[in-house]
Amino acid sequence: MFTTFVQLQRHGARYPNLLDGQNYSIAVDHLASADKFRDKRLKFLEEYEYDLGADDLVPLGASQ
């Protein structure tokens, strides 16, 4: 049996830089391509689309 652990994280005040965003998108696409999910909490990945911006502040970051 093969188990993969993937953790996506980012700074809370800005969107990821362009390269990180591309890597996150690839990781989400890879996870979403699973034929079935053992954990029902992951079913949202079947329709999830990664759509964060890149290289920009979120409103919280701009206000700091």
C-alpha positions, 0 to 999 in steps of 0.5 A: 500500500502506498500512502502520500501525505501532502500539506499545502500552506501559505502566508495569511497576508499574501497570495502565494508567489507565481511558482508556488501557486502553480505547484499548489494547483498541480498538487490539487489536480493530482489529489482530485484525480483520485478514482475514489476517496477513503475519507469522505471529508475529501470528496469536495476535491472532486469539484474543487478548483484552485483559484488563488491569485499570485504575487499580491496581498490579500485585504488583510495584508494590505491593511497591515 
